[in-house]
Amino acid sequence: MAVAQPAAEPPATTLTDDLNRVLRERTPAKTTVAVVVRDAHTGQTLFATPNAGEALLPASNQKLLTSATALDIYGPDAKLPTSLVHSGLDLVAVGLGDPAFGDAALASRLGRTPMSVFDDWAQALRDAGIERVRGDIVVVDTLFDDEFVHPTWSPRNRLAWYGAPIAGINFNTNCVDFFFDPTTPGEAAVVRTVPPAGAFTYTGTVASRGKKDKHGPVLGKRPEPTEAGWSQYVVRGGVTTAAGPYSKPVDDPRVFFAHTLRAALIDRGVTVDGDARVAGSDYAFSGTQTAEIARHETPLLDVLGRVNTDSQNMMAEGLAKLNGLAYARATAAQSADRSAATEVRGSWAAGHLAVLSFLRQAGLDPAGVRCADGSGLSRDNRVSAAVLAGVLDHMLREHEHGEHFTASLAVSGMRGSLSRRLGDLEGRVWAKTGTINGVSALSGYVFGEDGRAAVFSVLHNGRGPASSARRQQDAVVRAVAEWLDARPAAAVPDPEVVEAWHAVQDVVAGAAE
């Protein structure tokens, strides 16, 4: 599309003064802050700190690069499948890259639970006349490499739900959810899990309390699985009222899926004679005796929303490896050995190259950009505020699917990681947050009352508290919003920005109904 010409208007002197004041007064001690603000109608840079081009740790703002690249590669109509195949005596689950299979948040929107997908599969088996599996439950997952967690993540992260592993086949964000229901005071509470069974064990008890106790239930995870690859958890503490979910990651998503599927089918009346196991690319499908029984598909846009609205790490890693898969296949297809295209697998390294390729196509300089992972959890990631603002500007004004990218973001005072921030600008800030130790970030769009818009990126790196960084980020956004509200409507409105503003109004109006 043609880029709109700059609107005739006064210079951004007031905005510059206001933002410099915010940075002088509020920057936390021992903290580097980089800020870029651009006019969303023209792409003109309205404000930039001298270090705007410096590659800093982005925390979860890394997800902006991951998600924009995925939307560019696969498009808004893409669906991410997981397939159930009957092959000879075996029942085979084939992983095809869906990181949201059995996701509780997406299921709840439809009045379902994570286990509902197995209700569907059990019914599909009965519809196909299969009430008994005489062989094994087999998981075949050869889409991605065998690295489930990033090597630069800290051991502490790997024991938390936000550090869950990623594979080509996944269930319930590769976590076990624990719920605790009190019984008679002094007796053990009832422990429920989702899934009810599947390649995990737990030890310990949670006591039922007769009165409130400052110590609630505690869920721990042992760092190593059993010899069979089963994850191990420990519960303790006490509970006075029903509590949960408390979530912990599994060790091996493939083993977890295989045993969860087997237990779920048995629980739903399907007899399974064999065991649950994981097979590689050498698994021999039984030719004419092979038939797909069911296929679950998650829309890519649903995954983008979970990644950018809710900052879901594990799903961002799935997108990063899908990006890498597409890049590696395209590269192999151009090589002399065309057969190599069928042998490549998604990896974080290839995902990094996919992002760099996307940035070049968007007309942005990728120098200094480092995408160690897809979520921003790694401390090896690097990107500048200038590049993040450039990506946001490109997606809003130039990309053919930009409206879907904008719609995936958190919204001030309304949803996702911004639901409790910037309530005074409710519905007017669409952005991605980011926080890891010593890093805080906020990048996105702010809309004026008349539909004018600005792109912004604020990155904090240092030792200052995240709360102080967030207050400064919010002050930057408020200053931009005030400046937008004081300006006349754009003389040459960009149709993409106008469309985005209409979407903003629709969301705000819908929430008010």
Secondary structure as the mmCIF struct_conf table of DSSP 4:
data_model
#
loop_
_struct_conf.conf_type_id
_struct_conf.id
_struct_conf.beg_label_comp_id
_struct_conf.beg_label_asym_id
_struct_conf.beg_label_seq_id
_struct_conf.end_label_comp_id
_struct_conf.end_label_asym_id
_struct_conf.end_label_seq_id
HELX_LH_PP_P HELX_LH_PP_P1 ALA A 2 ALA A 7
BEND BEND1 ALA A 12 ALA A 12
HELX_RH_AL_P HELX_RH_AL_P1 THR A 13 ARG A 26
HELX_LH_PP_P HELX_LH_PP_P2 THR A 27 PRO A 28
TURN_TY1_P TURN_TY1_P1 ALA A 29 LYS A 30
STRN STRN1 THR A 31 ASP A 39
TURN_TY1_P TURN_TY1_P2 ALA A 40 THR A 42
STRN STRN2 THR A 45 ALA A 48
TURN_TY1_P TURN_TY1_P3 PRO A 50 GLY A 53
BEND BEND2 GLU A 54 GLU A 54
STRN STRN3 LEU A 56 LEU A 56
HELX_RH_3T_P HELX_RH_3T_P1 ALA A 59 ASN A 61
HELX_RH_AL_P HELX_RH_AL_P2 GLN A 62 TYR A 74
TURN_TY1_P TURN_TY1_P4 PRO A 76 ASP A 77
STRN STRN4 LYS A 79 SER A 87
TURN_TY1_P TURN_TY1_P5 GLY A 88 LEU A 89
STRN STRN5 ASP A 90 GLY A 95
BEND BEND3 GLY A 97 GLY A 97
TURN_TY1_P TURN_TY1_P6 PRO A 99 GLY A 102
HELX_RH_AL_P HELX_RH_AL_P3 ALA A 104 ARG A 109
TURN_TY1_P TURN_TY1_P7 LEU A 110 GLY A 111
TURN_TY1_P TURN_TY1_P8 PRO A 114 MET A 115
HELX_RH_AL_P HELX_RH_AL_P4 SER A 116 ASP A 127
TURN_TY1_P TURN_TY1_P9 ALA A 128 GLY A 129
STRN STRN6 ARG A 132 VAL A 133
BEND BEND4 GLY A 135 GLY A 135
STRN STRN7 ILE A 137 VAL A 140
BEND BEND5 LEU A 143 LEU A 143
STRN STRN8 PHE A 144 PHE A 144
BEND BEND6 ASP A 146 ASP A 146
BEND BEND7 VAL A 149 VAL A 149
TURN_TY1_P TURN_TY1_P10 PRO A 151 THR A 152
BEND BEND8 TRP A 153 TRP A 153
HELX_RH_AL_P HELX_RH_AL_P5 PRO A 155 ARG A 158
TURN_TY1_P TURN_TY1_P11 LEU A 159 LEU A 159
BEND BEND9 ALA A 160 ALA A 160
HELX_RH_3T_P HELX_RH_3T_P2 TRP A 161 GLY A 163
BEND BEND10 GLY A 168 ILE A 169
BEND BEND11 PHE A 171 PHE A 171
HELX_RH_3T_P HELX_RH_3T_P3 ASN A 172 ASN A 174
STRN STRN9 CYS A 175 ASP A 181
BEND BEND12 THR A 184 THR A 184
TURN_TY1_P TURN_TY1_P12 PRO A 185 GLY A 186
BEND BEND13 GLU A 187 GLU A 187
STRN STRN10 ALA A 188 ALA A 188
HELX_LH_PP_P HELX_LH_PP_P3 ALA A 189 ALA A 189
STRN STRN11 VAL A 190 VAL A 194
BEND BEND14 PRO A 195 ALA A 199
STRN STRN12 PHE A 200 GLY A 204
STRN STRN13 ALA A 207 SER A 208
HELX_LH_PP_P HELX_LH_PP_P4 ARG A 209 ARG A 209
BEND BEND15 GLY A 210 LYS A 211
BEND BEND16 LYS A 214 LYS A 214
STRN STRN14 VAL A 218 LYS A 221
BEND BEND17 PRO A 223 GLU A 224
TURN_TY1_P TURN_TY1_P13 GLU A 227 ALA A 228
BEND BEND18 GLY A 229 GLY A 229
STRN STRN15 SER A 231 ARG A 236
BEND BEND19 GLY A 237 GLY A 237
STRN STRN16 GLY A 238 VAL A 239
BEND BEND20 THR A 240 THR A 241
STRN STRN17 ALA A 243 PRO A 249
BEND BEND21 ASP A 251 ASP A 251
HELX_RH_AL_P HELX_RH_AL_P6 PRO A 253 ASP A 267
TURN_TY1_P TURN_TY1_P14 ARG A 268 GLY A 269
STRN STRN18 THR A 271 VAL A 272
BEND BEND22 GLY A 274 GLY A 274
STRN STRN19 ALA A 276 ALA A 279
TURN_TY1_P TURN_TY1_P15 SER A 281 ASP A 282
HELX_RH_3T_P HELX_RH_3T_P4 GLY A 287 GLN A 289
STRN STRN20 THR A 290 PRO A 299
HELX_RH_AL_P HELX_RH_AL_P7 LEU A 300 ASN A 308
TURN_TY1_P TURN_TY1_P16 THR A 309 THR A 309
BEND BEND23 ASP A 310 ASP A 310
HELX_RH_AL_P HELX_RH_AL_P8 ASN A 313 ALA A 333
TURN_TY1_P TURN_TY1_P17 GLN A 334 GLN A 334
BEND BEND24 SER A 335 ALA A 336
HELX_RH_3T_P HELX_RH_3T_P5 ARG A 338 THR A 342
TURN_TY1_P TURN_TY1_P18 GLU A 343 GLU A 343
STRN STRN21 GLY A 346 GLY A 346
HELX_RH_AL_P HELX_RH_AL_P9 TRP A 348 GLN A 361
TURN_TY1_P TURN_TY1_P19 ALA A 362 GLY A 363
TURN_TY1_P TURN_TY1_P20 ALA A 367 GLY A 368
STRN STRN22 ARG A 370 ARG A 370
BEND BEND25 ALA A 372 GLY A 376
BEND BEND26 SER A 378 SER A 378
TURN_TY1_P TURN_TY1_P21 ARG A 379 ASP A 380
STRN STRN23 ARG A 382 VAL A 383
HELX_RH_AL_P HELX_RH_AL_P10 ALA A 385 ARG A 397
TURN_TY1_P TURN_TY1_P22 GLU A 398 GLU A 398
TURN_TY1_P TURN_TY1_P23 GLU A 400 HIS A 401
HELX_RH_AL_P HELX_RH_AL_P11 GLY A 402 ALA A 407
TURN_TY1_P TURN_TY1_P24 SER A 408 SER A 408
BEND BEND27 LEU A 409 LEU A 409
STRN STRN24 ALA A 410 VAL A 411
TURN_TY1_P TURN_TY1_P25 SER A 412 MET A 414
STRN STRN25 ARG A 415 ARG A 415
HELX_RH_3T_P HELX_RH_3T_P6 GLY A 416 LEU A 418
TURN_TY1_P TURN_TY1_P26 SER A 419 ARG A 420
BEND BEND28 ARG A 421 ARG A 421
HELX_RH_3T_P HELX_RH_3T_P7 GLY A 423 LEU A 425
TURN_TY1_P TURN_TY1_P27 GLU A 426 ARG A 428
STRN STRN26 VAL A 429 ILE A 436
TURN_TY1_P TURN_TY1_P28 ASN A 437 GLY A 438
STRN STRN27 VAL A 439 PHE A 447
TURN_TY1_P TURN_TY1_P29 GLU A 449 ASP A 450
BEND BEND29 GLY A 451 GLY A 451
STRN STRN28 ALA A 453 GLY A 462
BEND BEND30 ARG A 463 GLY A 464
HELX_RH_AL_P HELX_RH_AL_P12 ALA A 466 ALA A 486
BEND BEND31 ARG A 487 ARG A 487
HELX_LH_PP_P HELX_LH_PP_P5 PRO A 488 ALA A 490
BEND BEND32 ALA A 491 VAL A 492
HELX_RH_AL_P HELX_RH_AL_P13 PRO A 495 ALA A 512
#
